[in-house]
Amino acid sequence: MKTDHLETAVPTGVDPHQYTRALARVHEAVLAGQHPPVQPRPLIRQSWGRVRSQGVDPDRGGDCRPASSGEVEQRRATCGLTEDALLALRTGLVPAAQSAGHIVVIVDVDGRVLWRDGHPTVFRRADRLGFVEGASWAENAVGTNAIGTALVEDRPVQVHSAEHFVRTHHAWTCAAAPIHDAAGGRLLGAVDISGPADTVHPSTLALVHAVAGLAEARLRDAHRTRLDRLRAIAAPILAKLNGQALVTDRHGWVAASTGLPPIDRVVLPERHDAEQVWLPAFGACSFEPLPEGILLRPRGEQSVTGTRLVLDVGSARPTLTVHRETGSWTYQLSGRHADILVHLAANRAGNSAADLAEHLFADRTRTITVRAEMSRLRKRFADLLDHRPYRFLPDLDITVST
């Protein structure tokens, strides 16, 4: 989980009631196109800009019907949260929420509410707002809010009163933290505590962040158990092979290998239906499915010459598709990684860490965050990206689809 900083909505030492009234004046000024008395937090300002560009109505939000009960059950079954992870979320947050007059909400990666628990009185208020199971709490549906904004930013977020873009949400305060899959690192959803605005407390964000971390720890435990099972399957298979080979799970985590230096993970394409794949670490590899995993046998390196990339950022989930002579593979990207790659595609000469920080955060000093993000990207696409400066390799043919 990203932990650049935990920025609470109400500054320490400030009277929350006076601050709430000040937020209302800022909100009205910004929506009226006037210069606000003070600027909203950068996180909120950026979110307001996104939701305004998406056409969200500040009086009633977007037009998004709640999912049916059948769809909610299907989403629960496929969201990636195990029973142990859900138990960690509930036991860590529900008692505190009930005593504080709050509710706990768990959403999937699309922002759909899958579970609610907590104080009955707040349930009734949430029902009147449409904050019910099956509802979408994504930014493009209900504007700036802790859940939707945490999913976009992929970090813990607290949103208080008039920081919400939609006026009907100003009576609320909420804090949410994203939850990631241990195997692939992909975003699974978020957990949130919400309640009346006058119950805002600075420790709520830290609590939600900590409990989300406990849930991710449960997911890591489950992942290790699955890798242990796969390791037992892989051992007799690899013992019979000559040359290089490795067995991974469906997310590329290595259970066992032979003839290769130690490696924790390889990046696999999303589709697993080809007899041969191309991997950044090994080039062309044969691809054989196993129970709960994959047997990979490297066939040799491959040049990037003739490689064509398509960055699709026009859909809800951005992707990078790599086209090579041996085939084409698609990789899903986070919003921030897609933003970085599009910027690099538009600036082929390269960018420094400070340049990217200016582009991402309008703050050239946030180079530590940029270097961490670029490290993650270069681990996934080592043969496509260069550093010093950060850029795509010159022989690549890149198309950006919006």
C-alpha positions in Angstrom: 0.0 0.0 0.0 1.3 3.5 -0.9 2.1 5.5 2.2 3.6 8.8 0.9 1.8 10.5 3.8 -1.5 10.3 5.7 -3.0 13.7 5.2 -6.0 14.2 7.4 -8.9 16.4 6.2 -8.9 18.8 9.2 -5.5 20.2 10.1 -4.2 19.6 13.7 -5.1 22.3 16.2 -7.9 23.8 14.0 -11.4 24.0 15.3 -13.3 21.5 13.1 -16.6 23.5 13.1 -14.9 26.7 11.9 -12.9 24.7 9.4 -16.1 23.0 8.0 -17.7 26.4 7.5 -14.6 27.6 5.7 -14.7 24.6 3.4 -18.3 25.4 2.4 -17.2 28.9 1.3 -14.3 27.4 -0.7 -16.6 24.9 -2.4 -19.1 27.6 -3.4 -16.4 29.9 -4.7 -14.8 27.3 -6.8 -18.0 26.1 -8.3 -19.1 29.7 -9.1 -15.8 30.2 -10.9 -14.6 32.7 -8.3 -11.3 32.9 -6.5 -11.7 31.0 -3.2 -10.6 32.6 0.1 -8.1 29.8 0.4 -7.2 27.0 -2.0 -8.5 23.5 -1.3 -6.0 20.8 -0.5 -4.1 19.7 -3.7 -5.7 16.2 -3.5 -9.2 17.8 -3.4 -8.4 20.4 -6.1 -7.2 17.7 -8.5 -10.2 15.5 -7.8 -12.7 18.4 -8.3 -11.0 19.0 -11.6 -11.4 15.4 -12.7 -15.1 15.1 -11.7 -16.0 18.4 -13.3 -14.4 17.2 -16.6 -16.5 14.0 -16.3 -19.7 16.1 -16.0 -20.7 15.2 -12.5 -23.5 17.3 -11.3 -22.6 19.1 -8.0 -26.2 19.1 -6.9 -27.2 15.4 -7.5 -24.1 13.5 -8.6 -24.0 11.2 -11.6 -26.6 8.9 -13.0 -25.6 5.4 -11.9 -28.2 2.8 -10.8 -27.2 0.4 -8.0 -26.3 -3.1 -9.1 -28.8 -5.9 -8.6 -28.5 -8.3 -5.6 -27.4 -11.0 -8.1 -24.7 -8.8 -9.4 -23.6 -7.8 -5.9 -23.2 -11.5 -5.0 -21.2 -12.1 -8.2 -18.9 -9.2 -7.4 -18.4 -10.5 -3.9 -17.4 -13.9 -5.2 -14.9 -12.4 -7.7 -13.5 -9.3 -5.9 -10.4 -11.2 -4.6 -11.1 -10.6 -0.9 -10.7 -13.9 1.1 -12.8 -14.7 4.2 -9.8 -14.1 6.4 -9.3 -10.6 4.8 -12.9 -9.7 5.3 -12.8 -10.9 8.9 -9.7 -8.6 9.5 -11.6 -5.7 8.1 -14.8 -6.3 10.1 -13.2 -7.1 13.5 -10.8 -4.2 13.1 -13.3 -1.5 12.2 -16.9 -2.4 12.9 -16.7 -2.1 16.8 -15.1 1.3 16.5 -17.6 2.4 13.9 -20.6 1.4 16.0 -19.3 3.2 19.1 -18.5 6.3 17.1 -21.8 6.5 15.2 -20.2 5.5 11.8 -20.6 2.8 9.2 -18.0 0.6 7.6 -18.2 0.1 3.8 -16.2 -2.3 1.6 -16.2 -1.7 -2.2 -14.6 -3.5 -5.1 -12.2 -2.0 -7.6 -15.0 -0.4 -9.5 -16.3 1.4 -6.4 -19.4 -0.8 -6.0 -20.5 -1.2 -2.4 -20.4 -4.9 -1.5 -20.7 -4.8 2.3 -21.9 -2.4 4.9 -21.9 -2.7 8.7 -22.0 -0.4 11.7 -24.4 2.0 13.4 -28.2 1.5 12.5 -28.9 5.3 12.7 -26.2 6.0 10.2 -27.5 3.2 8.0 -30.8 5.0 7.6 -29.0 8.2 6.7 -26.9 6.3 4.2 -30.0 4.8 2.7 -31.5 8.2 2.0 -28.3 9.2 0.3 -28.3 6.1 -1.9 -25.2 4.8 -0.1 -26.4 1.3 -0.3 -25.1 -2.1 -1.3 -24.7 -2.2 -5.1 -24.3 1.6 -5.4 -21.3 3.0 -7.2 -19.1 5.3 -5.1 -16.6 5.9 -7.9 -15.6 9.5 -8.6 -17.4 9.6 -11.9 -20.6 8.5 -10.2 -20.8 10.6 -7.0 -17.9 13.0 -7.3 -15.0 13.5 -4.9 -15.3 11.2 -1.9 -12.9 9.1 0.2 -13.8 5.8 -1.5 -13.7 6.9 -5.1 -10.7 9.2 -4.7 -8.7 6.6 -2.8 -9.3 4.2 -5.7 -8.1 6.8 -8.2 -5.1 7.9 -6.1 -4.4 4.4 -4.8 -3.6 5.7 -1.4 -5.5 6.4 1.9 -7.8 9.4 1.7 -9.9 11.4 4.1 -12.6 13.7 2.7 -14.6 15.9 5.0 -17.8 17.9 4.5 -17.6 20.4 1.7 -14.5 18.7 0.3 -17.1 16.3 -1.3 -17.9 17.6 -4.7 -21.6 16.9 -4.5 -23.5 19.1 -2.1 -25.7 16.4 -0.7 -22.6 14.7 0.7 -21.5 17.7 2.7 -23.1 16.4 5.9 -20.7 13.5 5.8 -17.0 12.8 6.7 -15.3 9.7 5.5 -11.9 8.0 5.4 -10.9 5.1 3.0 -7.8 3.1 2.2 -7.2 0.9 -0.9 -6.7 -2.9 -0.6 -4.3 -4.8 -2.9 -4.0 -8.3 -4.0 -0.8 -10.0 -2.6 -0.2 -12.1 -5.7 -0.4 -9.5 -8.4 -0.3 -6.2 -6.5 -3.5 -5.2 -8.3 -6.0 -3.0 -6.7 -9.0 -5.0 -5.3 -11.1 -2.3 -3.8 -11.2 -0.2 -0.7 -12.5 -0.1 2.9 -14.1 3.1 4.3 -15.5 4.5 7.5 -18.2 7.2 7.0 -20.4 9.2 9.4 -21.9 12.6 10.2 -19.5 15.5 9.5 -19.5 16.6 13.1 -17.9 13.3 14.2 -14.7 13.9 12.2 -11.6 12.7 13.9 -8.0 12.8 12.8 -7.2 9.2 13.9 -9.9 7.7 11.7 -7.7 7.7 8.6 -4.8 6.0 10.4 -7.2 3.4 11.8 -8.6 2.6 8.3 -5.1 2.5 6.8 -3.8 0.1 9.5 -6.8 -2.3 9.2 -6.5 -2.3 5.4 -2.9 -3.3 6.0 -4.0 -6.2 8.2 -6.4 -7.4 5.5 -3.5 -7.3 3.0 -1.4 -9.4 5.4 -4.2 -12.0 5.4 -4.1 -12.0 1.6 -0.3 -12.5 1.7 -0.7 -15.5 4.0 -3.2 -17.1 1.6 -0.8 -16.4 -1.3 2.1 -18.1 0.5 -0.1 -21.1 1.1 -1.0 -21.4 -2.6 2.7 -21.0 -3.6 3.6 -23.9 -1.2 1.1 -26.1 -2.8 2.4 -25.2 -6.3 6.0 -25.8 -5.1 5.1 -29.4 -4.2 3.6 -29.9 -7.7 6.7 -28.3 -9.4 9.5 -30.3 -7.7 9.0 -33.6 -9.5 8.4 -31.9 -12.8 11.5 -29.8 -12.7 13.6 -32.8 -11.6 12.9 -34.5 -14.9 13.9 -31.5 -17.1 17.2 -30.5 -18.6 18.1 -26.9 -19.1 16.4 -23.8 -17.8 12.8 -23.9 -16.5 10.6 -22.3 -13.9 7.2 -22.8 -12.4 5.1 -19.8 -11.5 1.6 -19.1 -10.3 -0.9 -17.3 -12.6 0.4 -13.9 -11.5 4.1 -14.8 -12.2 5.3 -15.5 -8.7 8.0 -18.2 -8.9 7.4 -21.3 -6.9 10.5 -23.2 -8.2 13.1 -23.1 -10.9 16.1 -25.0 -12.3 19.1 -23.7 -14.2 18.3 -20.1 -13.4 19.5 -17.5 -10.9 17.1 -16.9 -8.0 14.1 -14.7 -9.1 11.0 -13.8 -7.1 8.6 -13.0 -10.0 8.3 -12.6 -13.7 5.7 -10.4 -15.5 3.2 -12.5 -17.4 0.8 -11.3 -20.1 -2.9 -11.2 -19.1 -3.9 -13.9 -21.5 -2.7 -17.4 -20.8 -3.8 -19.2 -23.9 -0.7 -19.3 -26.1 1.9 -22.0 -26.4 4.7 -19.4 -26.5 5.0 -16.1 -24.7 7.5 -13.3 -24.5 8.8 -12.3 -21.1 11.0 -9.2 -20.4 13.4 -11.3 -18.3 13.9 -14.2 -20.7 12.6 -13.4 -24.1 10.6 -16.1 -25.9 9.4 -19.0 -23.6 7.3 -22.1 -24.0 4.2 -21.9 -21.9 2.6 -25.0 -20.4 -0.3 -24.8 -17.9 -0.1 -26.8 -14.7 -2.6 -27.3 -11.8 -2.6 -23.8 -10.2 0.4 -22.6 -12.2 2.5 -22.4 -15.3 5.7 -24.1 -16.5 7.9 -21.7 -18.5 11.0 -22.8 -20.5 13.1 -19.9 -21.9 13.9 -20.2 -25.7 16.3 -17.2 -26.0 16.5 -13.4 -26.0 14.7 -11.2 -28.5 15.6 -7.7 -29.7 13.2 -4.8 -29.2 13.6 -3.8 -32.9 10.2 -4.0 -34.6 8.3 -3.9 -31.3 5.1 -1.9 -31.4 3.4 -0.6 -28.2 -0.2 0.6 -27.9 -1.2 2.5 -24.8 -4.9 2.5 -24.4 -6.0 5.1 -21.9 -9.5 5.7 -23.2 -11.1 2.9 -21.2 -11.8 2.6 -17.5 -8.8 0.3 -17.1 -5.8 1.5 -19.0 -3.6 -1.1 -20.8 -0.3 -1.5 -22.5 -0.3 -3.9 -25.5 3.1 -5.1 -26.7 3.2 -6.4 -30.3 6.1 -8.6 -31.4 6.9 -11.0 -34.1 6.1 -13.9 -31.8 2.7 -12.5 -30.7 0.9 -9.7 -28.8 0.3 -9.4 -25.1 -1.7 -7.0 -23.0 -0.8 -5.7 -19.5 -3.2 -3.8 -17.3 -1.9 -0.5 -15.8 -2.8 1.5 -12.8 -4.0 5.1 -13.5 -0.8 6.6 -12.3 1.4 4.2 -14.3 -0.7 4.9 -17.4 -0.2 8.7 -16.9 3.6 8.2 -16.6 3.8 6.1 -19.7 1.7 8.5 -21.8 3.9 11.4 -20.6 7.1 9.4 -21.6 5.5 8.6 -25.0 5.0 12.3 -25.6 8.5 13.2 -24.4 10.7 10.6 -26.1 13.9 12.5 -25.3 13.4 11.7 -21.6 12.4 13.2 -18.2 14.2 13.6 -14.9 12.5 12.5 -11.7 11.8 16.2 -11.0 10.2 16.6 -14.4 7.9 13.7 -13.7 7.1 15.0 -10.2 6.1 18.3 -11.8 3.8 16.5 -14.2 2.2 14.2 -11.7 1.9 16.4 -8.6 2.8 19.9 -9.7 5.6 19.6 -7.2 9.2 19.0 -8.4 10.3 18.0 -4.9 8.3 14.7 -4.8 11.1 12.7 -6.6 11.2 9.9 -4.1 7.6 8.9 -5.1 8.5 9.2 -8.7 11.6 7.0 -8.4 9.5 4.3 -6.6 6.9 4.3 -9.3 9.5 4.1 -12.1 11.3 1.3 -10.3 8.0 -0.7 -10.3 7.5 0.1 -14.0 11.0 -0.9 -15.0 10.7 -4.2 -13.1 7.6 -4.9 -15.3 9.0 -3.6 -18.6 12.8 -3.7 -18.2 13.4 -4.0 -21.9 11.2 -1.1 -22.9 12.2 1.6 -20.5 15.5 3.4 -19.9 16.6 5.6 -17.0 18.9 8.7 -16.6 16.8 10.1 -18.1 13.5 8.1 -17.8 12.3 7.3 -21.3 11.1 4.7 -23.7 13.9 3.0 -25.7 14.3 4.8 -29.1 13.6 1.8 -31.4 10.1 1.3 -30.1 7.0 2.3 -32.2 4.5 3.8 -29.7 0.8 4.6 -30.3 -1.4 6.3 -27.6 -5.1 5.5 -27.9 -7.4 7.9 -26.1 
